[in-house]
């Protein structure tokens, strides 16, 4: 029994014509979507860069070790890039159409890229929630309304898919998996027909009315949803289809990192259902947050993140460094919210 790093060591010498694209390749590429490639394409002037070249440029000029510290969502993403850069299987894969947008005023965190595979297909990866506070706020908003990242995902897929006639696979981790499903459901019909599979790697579900919609039912057969035993994110809201439950070497929230998922050969080691812990968390969510009205949930989200934002922190690791001054600002904001609620109730 191994994990993603073992898969890369075991199968990295096999090119795609020897062993076709599989569910683990999806996980590897979705992890790469967390690599910040901002500036790389502009600096080189290239529209397409191979994985091997990308690795060399990234670690020579752009790698920020502090950004992928212990507080990072996917601290192993750069390690994954480094591991695959010299393998027969991945080094010739080309990357293009990289987009990254962060606009706190619009509660928008969005990034995507296209991988051109040697088998003549494309894999489009949507980045999940990164370390930015605005990204996590956007995740909460998914339960309320269509968010800007969902609109961006549809637009990206339509634009990228119209550039050629390749067959397409789409995927993402966390919010990226949610965006992959959403974009597939709402993209142009001609592009949707070329989509082979959509992979949601521990991505949150959708509102009930969305799951029951005809446009979501139309793509259900294409969706492959994967969640770990102790999943929390993957159990948020309603699933579009029954998920594959994978074993993990980690426990609790740490299982959200797909680098901990158990693999044998070119397939996942699965179990029949999620853990008792995951079931308990899901039950509590349904008993509390899911019973809130949209207005109540909207107020809850605004209040929660106004507390974080009051410190001036941009990322979750920043919150760990706020010190006494930041704590004072948070306390002051909590007091302001409590006072406002008290006045409204009188």
PLY file of the C-alpha trace (Angstrom):
ply
format ascii 1.0
element vertex 346
property float x
property float y
property float z
element edge 345
property int vertex1
property int vertex2
end_header
0.00 0.00 0.00
1.39 3.39 -1.00
0.42 6.99 -1.68
0.72 9.44 -4.57
4.48 9.77 -4.20
4.85 6.00 -4.40
2.68 5.94 -7.53
4.97 8.47 -9.19
8.02 6.33 -8.31
6.37 3.06 -9.35
4.63 4.17 -12.54
6.61 7.22 -13.61
8.57 5.25 -16.20
5.37 4.18 -18.01
4.29 6.56 -20.74
0.60 7.09 -21.48
0.67 4.85 -24.55
1.84 2.04 -22.24
-0.63 2.67 -19.43
-3.50 5.07 -20.16
-4.72 8.00 -18.08
-6.22 6.89 -14.77
-7.77 8.28 -11.60
-4.37 8.77 -9.94
-3.08 10.89 -12.83
-6.08 13.10 -12.18
-5.02 13.52 -8.55
-1.43 14.34 -9.50
-2.45 17.04 -11.98
-5.07 18.53 -9.67
-2.34 18.93 -7.03
-0.18 20.80 -9.56
-2.94 23.39 -9.92
-1.84 24.79 -6.52
1.53 25.81 -7.96
1.48 29.62 -8.39
2.68 30.16 -11.95
2.12 33.90 -11.91
4.84 35.57 -13.95
6.34 32.41 -15.43
4.60 32.60 -18.81
5.09 36.37 -18.99
8.80 36.09 -18.22
9.47 33.35 -20.78
7.13 34.76 -23.42
5.97 31.19 -24.10
2.33 30.20 -24.47
3.09 26.54 -23.76
5.65 25.16 -21.29
6.46 21.50 -20.60
6.36 20.13 -17.06
10.13 19.63 -17.20
10.74 23.26 -18.23
8.17 24.55 -15.76
9.93 22.78 -12.91
13.30 24.27 -13.84
11.98 27.84 -14.15
9.76 27.66 -11.07
12.43 26.43 -8.67
15.12 28.64 -10.15
13.18 31.92 -10.05
9.74 31.70 -8.43
9.64 29.14 -5.61
8.62 30.71 -2.28
9.33 28.19 0.47
7.48 30.22 3.09
4.27 30.14 1.03
4.20 26.34 1.21
4.97 26.02 4.91
3.09 24.00 7.49
0.09 26.33 7.33
-0.42 25.75 3.62
-3.35 23.78 2.24
-1.13 21.68 -0.02
2.41 22.06 1.24
3.56 19.17 -0.93
2.50 20.67 -4.30
6.03 21.87 -5.19
7.41 18.45 -4.18
4.94 16.81 -6.56
6.13 19.02 -9.43
9.75 18.20 -8.65
9.02 14.47 -8.50
7.26 14.23 -11.85
9.53 16.59 -13.81
11.99 13.87 -14.86
9.56 10.97 -15.29
8.78 9.53 -18.70
5.10 9.76 -17.89
4.80 13.44 -17.02
7.80 15.47 -18.19
6.50 15.98 -21.73
3.03 17.13 -20.61
2.61 20.76 -21.61
0.91 23.50 -19.60
-0.93 26.46 -21.07
-3.87 28.83 -20.49
-2.82 29.58 -16.92
-5.16 32.03 -15.19
-5.06 33.26 -11.59
-7.40 35.90 -10.15
-7.67 37.18 -6.58
-10.18 39.99 -6.00
-11.20 40.32 -2.33
-13.79 43.02 -3.13
-15.67 40.48 -5.27
-15.00 37.57 -2.88
-13.19 35.90 -5.78
-10.29 33.46 -5.71
-9.93 31.54 -8.98
-7.15 29.76 -10.82
-7.08 27.23 -13.66
-4.71 25.71 -16.20
-4.77 23.29 -19.10
-2.48 20.25 -19.37
-1.89 18.92 -22.89
-1.41 15.17 -22.50
0.67 12.97 -24.83
-2.43 10.90 -25.64
-3.93 13.88 -27.48
-6.41 14.85 -24.75
-6.49 17.84 -22.40
-6.84 17.84 -18.62
-8.24 21.12 -17.32
-7.52 21.67 -13.63
-9.30 24.14 -11.41
-7.40 25.19 -8.29
-9.16 24.60 -5.01
-9.30 26.97 -2.08
-5.83 28.31 -1.40
-4.56 29.92 1.81
-6.32 33.25 1.24
-9.10 34.24 3.61
-11.20 35.45 0.68
-10.95 31.97 -0.85
-12.39 30.37 2.28
-15.15 32.96 2.47
-16.07 32.10 -1.11
-16.39 28.44 -0.10
-19.02 29.35 2.49
-20.87 31.41 -0.11
-21.30 28.33 -2.33
-24.23 27.29 -0.15
-26.00 30.60 -0.75
-25.75 31.59 -4.39
-23.77 31.30 -7.60
-20.35 32.73 -6.77
-17.97 34.57 -9.08
-15.53 31.63 -9.24
-18.30 29.44 -10.70
-19.00 32.00 -13.42
-15.27 32.26 -14.11
-15.00 28.46 -14.40
-17.74 28.28 -17.06
-16.17 31.13 -19.01
-12.72 29.53 -18.78
-13.94 26.13 -19.99
-15.84 27.65 -22.93
-12.83 29.72 -23.99
-10.23 26.98 -23.55
-12.40 24.25 -25.03
-13.12 26.29 -28.16
-9.42 26.57 -29.05
-9.16 22.99 -30.35
-11.10 19.76 -30.82
-9.32 17.67 -28.19
-11.25 15.34 -25.93
-11.25 16.83 -22.44
-10.93 15.64 -18.87
-11.64 18.10 -16.08
-10.82 17.98 -12.41
-9.86 19.76 -9.26
-9.29 19.34 -5.56
-11.58 20.83 -2.91
-13.42 23.83 -4.39
-11.66 22.99 -7.68
-13.67 19.76 -7.91
-16.89 21.69 -7.33
-15.94 24.16 -10.08
-15.10 21.31 -12.47
-18.59 19.85 -12.09
-20.31 23.21 -12.31
-18.40 24.29 -15.43
-19.15 20.99 -17.17
-22.86 21.29 -16.43
-23.15 24.84 -17.78
-20.58 25.01 -20.59
-21.51 25.08 -24.28
-23.10 21.83 -25.44
-20.50 21.25 -28.16
-17.72 21.36 -25.55
-19.64 19.26 -23.02
-19.95 16.47 -25.59
-16.14 16.25 -25.79
-15.71 15.86 -22.03
-14.74 12.31 -21.07
-14.82 12.56 -17.27
-15.09 15.13 -14.50
-13.12 14.47 -11.29
-14.04 15.99 -7.95
-11.28 15.25 -5.44
-12.91 15.83 -2.04
-14.87 18.76 -3.43
-18.02 20.17 -1.78
-21.44 19.39 -3.25
-24.24 21.73 -4.28
-27.53 23.12 -3.09
-30.42 20.65 -3.37
-32.15 22.55 -6.17
-28.91 22.48 -8.20
-28.40 18.74 -7.71
-31.98 18.09 -8.89
-31.67 20.36 -11.95
-31.82 18.85 -15.43
-28.47 20.33 -16.42
-26.77 18.60 -13.49
-28.54 15.30 -14.13
-27.32 15.44 -17.75
-23.65 15.12 -16.74
-23.98 12.76 -13.78
-22.59 9.77 -15.73
-19.37 11.70 -16.41
-18.65 12.55 -12.76
-16.14 10.68 -10.62
-16.27 11.94 -7.03
-13.61 10.89 -4.50
-13.66 11.58 -0.76
-11.46 10.25 2.08
-12.87 8.31 5.04
-12.80 11.32 7.37
-14.03 13.77 4.76
-15.50 17.06 5.87
-15.24 19.27 2.78
-16.50 16.52 0.47
-19.64 16.08 2.60
-20.62 19.73 2.56
-24.01 20.29 0.92
-25.58 17.67 -1.38
-23.54 15.22 -3.51
-24.30 14.94 -7.23
-23.47 11.23 -7.28
-22.33 8.53 -4.83
-18.62 9.10 -4.06
-15.70 6.71 -4.06
-14.45 6.56 -0.44
-10.66 6.22 -0.23
-8.49 5.18 2.69
-5.85 7.62 3.94
-2.60 7.49 5.89
-3.67 10.63 7.80
-6.45 11.29 10.29
-9.24 13.83 10.53
-8.90 17.08 8.55
-5.43 16.10 7.29
-7.12 13.54 5.01
-8.24 16.45 2.81
-4.73 16.38 1.32
-4.82 13.81 -1.54
-1.12 13.10 -1.04
-2.26 11.01 1.96
-4.71 8.87 -0.01
-3.88 5.17 -0.25
-2.96 3.74 -3.63
-2.04 0.33 -5.00
-0.80 0.08 -8.58
-2.89 2.51 -10.59
-6.01 2.50 -8.44
-7.21 3.80 -5.08
-7.63 1.61 -2.01
-11.25 2.13 -1.10
-13.69 1.37 1.69
-17.48 1.09 1.62
-18.39 4.18 3.64
-17.04 7.21 5.47
-15.96 7.03 9.11
-18.19 7.56 12.14
-16.45 10.89 12.66
-17.37 12.09 9.18
-20.96 10.96 9.66
-21.14 12.82 12.98
-19.81 16.07 11.46
-22.22 15.80 8.54
-25.13 15.24 10.93
-24.20 18.28 13.04
-23.92 20.47 9.95
-27.37 19.43 8.83
-28.77 20.02 12.31
-27.33 23.53 12.57
-25.96 25.46 9.59
-28.15 23.74 6.99
-31.28 24.77 8.92
-30.41 28.46 8.67
-32.26 30.59 6.17
-30.21 32.20 3.41
-30.34 35.52 5.25
-29.17 33.94 8.52
-26.36 32.05 6.80
-25.30 35.15 4.89
-25.10 37.11 8.14
-23.16 34.29 9.80
-20.58 34.21 6.98
-20.21 38.01 6.89
-19.75 38.20 10.65
-17.26 35.31 10.79
-15.01 36.68 8.07
-15.26 40.29 9.17
-13.59 39.10 12.38
-10.70 37.58 10.41
-10.43 40.49 7.98
-10.29 43.01 10.83
-6.74 41.84 11.59
-5.48 42.80 8.15
-4.49 39.17 7.50
-4.57 38.04 3.86
-3.92 34.32 4.35
-4.71 31.73 7.01
-1.03 31.45 8.04
-1.11 35.23 8.54
-3.73 34.72 11.26
-1.21 32.66 13.22
1.14 35.66 13.27
-1.34 38.36 14.28
-0.05 38.83 17.84
-1.73 40.85 20.59
-2.53 43.79 18.30
-4.42 41.52 15.91
-6.25 39.80 18.76
-7.34 43.19 20.06
-8.79 44.06 16.63
-10.63 40.73 16.47
-12.05 41.25 19.98
-13.18 44.75 19.06
-14.93 43.44 15.92
-16.68 40.67 17.89
-17.91 43.30 20.35
-19.18 45.48 17.51
-21.08 42.56 15.96
-22.59 41.55 19.32
-23.71 45.13 19.97
-25.30 45.36 16.52
-27.18 42.09 16.99
-28.36 43.19 20.44
-29.70 46.47 19.05
-31.47 44.67 16.22
-33.19 42.30 18.61
-34.57 45.14 20.75
0 1
1 2
2 3
3 4
4 5
5 6
6 7
7 8
8 9
9 10
10 11
11 12
12 13
13 14
14 15
15 16
16 17
17 18
18 19
19 20
20 21
21 22
22 23
23 24
24 25
25 26
26 27
27 28
28 29
29 30
30 31
31 32
32 33
33 34
34 35
35 36
36 37
37 38
38 39
39 40
40 41
41 42
42 43
43 44
44 45
45 46
46 47
47 48
48 49
49 50
50 51
51 52
52 53
53 54
54 55
55 56
56 57
57 58
58 59
59 60
60 61
61 62
62 63
63 64
64 65
65 66
66 67
67 68
68 69
69 70
70 71
71 72
72 73
73 74
74 75
75 76
76 77
77 78
78 79
79 80
80 81
81 82
82 83
83 84
84 85
85 86
86 87
87 88
88 89
89 90
90 91
91 92
92 93
93 94
94 95
95 96
96 97
97 98
98 99
99 100
100 101
101 102
102 103
103 104
104 105
105 106
106 107
107 108
108 109
109 110
110 111
111 112
112 113
113 114
114 115
115 116
116 117
117 118
118 119
119 120
120 121
121 122
122 123
123 124
124 125
125 126
126 127
127 128
128 129
129 130
130 131
131 132
132 133
133 134
134 135
135 136
136 137
137 138
138 139
139 140
140 141
141 142
142 143
143 144
144 145
145 146
146 147
147 148
148 149
149 150
150 151
151 152
152 153
153 154
154 155
155 156
156 157
157 158
158 159
159 160
160 161
161 162
162 163
163 164
164 165
165 166
166 167
167 168
168 169
169 170
170 171
171 172
172 173
173 174
174 175
175 176
176 177
177 178
178 179
179 180
180 181
181 182
182 183
183 184
184 185
185 186
186 187
187 188
188 189
189 190
190 191
191 192
192 193
193 194
194 195
195 196
196 197
197 198
198 199
199 200
200 201
201 202
202 203
203 204
204 205
205 206
206 207
207 208
208 209
209 210
210 211
211 212
212 213
213 214
214 215
215 216
216 217
217 218
218 219
219 220
220 221
221 222
222 223
223 224
224 225
225 226
226 227
227 228
228 229
229 230
230 231
231 232
232 233
233 234
234 235
235 236
236 237
237 238
238 239
239 240
240 241
241 242
242 243
243 244
244 245
245 246
246 247
247 248
248 249
249 250
250 251
251 252
252 253
253 254
254 255
255 256
256 257
257 258
258 259
259 260
260 261
261 262
262 263
263 264
264 265
265 266
266 267
267 268
268 269
269 270
270 271
271 272
272 273
273 274
274 275
275 276
276 277
277 278
278 279
279 280
280 281
281 282
282 283
283 284
284 285
285 286
286 287
287 288
288 289
289 290
290 291
291 292
292 293
293 294
294 295
295 296
296 297
297 298
298 299
299 300
300 301
301 302
302 303
303 304
304 305
305 306
306 307
307 308
308 309
309 310
310 311
311 312
312 313
313 314
314 315
315 316
316 317
317 318
318 319
319 320
320 321
321 322
322 323
323 324
324 325
325 326
326 327
327 328
328 329
329 330
330 331
331 332
332 333
333 334
334 335
335 336
336 337
337 338
338 339
339 340
340 341
341 342
342 343
343 344
344 345
